[in-house]
Amino acid sequence: MIDFYTAGTGNGRRPALMLEECGLAYTVHKLDLMKGEGKSPEFLKINPVGAIPAIVDRDGPGGKTVTLAQSGAILLYLAEKTGRFWPADPVERATQLQWLMYALTDAAPTSSAVFYSSRLEDKAAQGMFEDRLVAMFGHVDKRLADAEYLAGGFGLADMALYPVYDARKPLLEAKGNLPNVARWAASVGGRPAVQKGMAVA
């Protein structure tokens, strides 16, 4: 059984998609970040950084308990644990890794910047980050013109990027001409495991 610590953010939703897609048994622990539950002494023992998501897998390699944070690290760990969504072919794996990193290090932080600048009511910064995010999804749209999913077959990269799309869908639809992204999002969002995972946090 895996204990899954999460909240209703893109970071918090990524592992939920993977847990559902892999059919793994898990218990959800929702943290109210606005109430400071991420900084509680109990949670800081699990993740000293005090950030979600985190998992505690009591059935890790060799029967050892694995405690892990960071959504990308959790995705990769679960892929290795289950042997799913991590191609055996080195070229396919490299492509999956490229788009996984694009989702985690480019698109997700920019989406966060859109959120924070809107909260600060910094219209100039908000507009800049919105335009940057739309441009990033423009690159995704070009990629999806030649592939059903980001790395060919459905995988970690799609699970990493979909929560970003879901959070910024109104912006992307209003400012972007992204027909391939729309098709991809409908396909990813139509998967039963993704729907369950998105509803977890």
C-alpha positions in Angstrom: 0.0 0.0 0.0 1.2 3.5 -0.9 0.4 6.6 1.2 0.0 9.5 -1.1 0.2 13.1 0.2 -1.3 15.6 -2.1 -3.3 18.8 -2.6 -5.3 20.2 -5.5 -2.4 21.5 -7.7 -0.8 20.2 -10.9 2.1 18.9 -8.8 -0.3 17.1 -6.6 -2.3 15.6 -9.4 0.5 14.1 -11.5 1.2 11.1 -9.2 -2.5 10.5 -8.9 -2.8 9.9 -12.6 0.1 7.5 -12.5 -1.2 5.6 -9.5 -4.6 5.2 -11.2 -3.1 4.2 -14.6 -0.9 1.6 -12.9 -3.8 0.2 -10.8 -1.8 0.6 -7.6 -3.4 0.5 -4.2 -3.0 3.8 -2.3 -4.4 5.9 0.5 -4.9 9.6 -0.1 -3.9 12.1 2.5 -5.1 15.6 1.4 -3.2 18.5 2.9 -4.7 21.9 3.3 -1.8 24.1 2.2 -3.6 27.3 3.1 -3.8 26.1 6.7 -0.1 25.2 6.8 -0.6 21.4 6.9 2.4 21.0 4.6 4.6 22.4 7.4 3.2 20.2 10.2 5.8 18.2 12.2 4.2 15.0 11.0 4.5 15.9 7.3 8.0 17.4 7.6 9.2 13.9 8.7 8.0 12.7 5.3 9.2 15.6 3.2 11.5 18.1 5.1 10.9 20.6 2.3 7.2 20.7 3.3 5.9 20.5 -0.2 3.5 18.1 -1.9 3.3 15.6 -3.5 5.0 12.9 -1.5 4.5 9.1 -1.2 5.5 6.5 1.3 5.6 3.0 -0.3 5.9 0.3 2.3 6.4 -2.3 -0.5 9.4 -0.8 -2.2 12.4 -2.6 -3.7 13.5 -5.5 -1.6 10.6 -5.0 0.7 12.1 -1.7 1.9 10.0 1.4 2.6 10.5 4.2 0.1 9.7 7.8 1.0 9.8 10.1 -2.0 8.8 13.6 -3.0 8.8 15.6 -6.2 6.2 14.7 -8.8 8.6 13.8 -11.6 10.6 11.6 -9.3 7.5 9.9 -8.2 6.4 9.3 -11.8 9.7 7.7 -12.6 9.8 5.6 -9.5 6.3 4.2 -10.2 7.2 3.5 -13.8 10.2 1.5 -12.6 8.2 -0.2 -9.9 5.5 -1.3 -12.3 7.3 -1.6 -15.6 4.7 0.6 -17.2 4.9 3.8 -19.3 8.7 3.7 -19.5 9.8 2.3 -22.9 12.4 -0.4 -23.1 13.7 1.1 -26.3 16.5 3.6 -25.5 15.4 6.1 -28.3 11.7 6.0 -27.2 12.8 6.4 -23.6 14.9 9.4 -24.4 12.0 11.0 -26.3 9.7 10.3 -23.3 12.2 11.9 -21.0 12.6 15.0 -23.2 8.9 15.7 -23.1 8.6 14.8 -19.4 11.3 17.4 -18.6 9.6 20.0 -20.9 6.4 19.5 -18.9 8.1 19.7 -15.5 10.8 22.3 -16.0 9.3 24.6 -18.6 5.5 24.4 -18.8 4.7 23.8 -15.1 6.8 26.6 -13.7 5.4 29.1 -16.2 1.9 28.0 -15.3 2.8 28.7 -11.7 4.1 32.1 -12.6 0.8 32.9 -14.3 -1.0 32.0 -11.1 1.3 34.0 -8.8 1.4 37.1 -11.0 -2.4 37.1 -11.1 -2.6 36.9 -7.3 -0.2 39.9 -7.1 -2.3 41.7 -9.6 0.8 42.4 -11.7 -0.8 42.7 -15.1 2.4 43.2 -17.0 4.0 40.1 -15.6 0.8 38.1 -15.9 0.5 38.9 -19.5 4.2 38.1 -20.2 3.8 34.7 -18.5 0.5 33.9 -20.2 2.1 34.6 -23.6 5.0 32.5 -22.7 2.9 29.6 -21.7 0.7 29.8 -24.8 3.9 29.8 -26.9 5.1 26.7 -25.0 1.9 24.9 -25.9 2.4 26.1 -29.4 5.5 23.9 -29.5 3.5 21.1 -28.1 0.8 21.6 -30.8 3.5 21.3 -33.5 4.8 18.1 -31.9 1.3 16.6 -31.7 0.7 17.3 -35.4 3.0 14.3 -35.9 2.3 12.1 -32.9 -0.8 11.0 -31.0 0.8 11.7 -27.7 3.9 13.7 -26.7 6.4 10.8 -27.0 4.4 8.7 -29.5 2.5 6.4 -27.1 0.7 7.6 -24.0 3.2 7.9 -21.1 4.7 9.9 -18.3 5.1 13.1 -20.3 1.4 13.2 -21.0 0.6 12.6 -17.3 3.0 15.4 -16.4 1.6 18.0 -18.8 -2.1 17.3 -18.7 -2.7 18.9 -15.2 -1.0 22.1 -16.5 -3.3 22.1 -19.5 -6.3 21.4 -17.3 -5.5 24.3 -15.0 -4.9 26.8 -17.9 -7.5 25.5 -20.4 -9.5 28.8 -20.5 -6.3 30.8 -21.2 -5.0 28.4 -23.8 -8.4 28.3 -25.6 -8.7 32.1 -25.5 -5.1 33.0 -26.6 -3.9 30.0 -28.6 -4.8 28.3 -31.9 -4.0 24.8 -30.7 -6.1 22.2 -32.5 -3.7 19.3 -31.9 -3.4 20.2 -28.2 -7.2 20.2 -28.0 -7.4 16.7 -29.6 -4.6 15.4 -27.3 -6.3 16.8 -24.2 -9.6 15.2 -25.1 -7.9 11.9 -25.5 -5.9 12.1 -22.3 -8.8 13.5 -20.3 -11.1 10.8 -21.6 -9.0 8.0 -20.0 -10.9 6.6 -17.0 -7.8 6.5 -14.9 -6.9 10.1 -15.7 -10.5 11.2 -14.7 -10.2 9.3 -11.4 -6.7 10.7 -10.8 -7.8 14.3 -11.5 -10.7 13.9 -9.0 -8.4 12.7 -6.2 -6.9 16.1 -5.3 
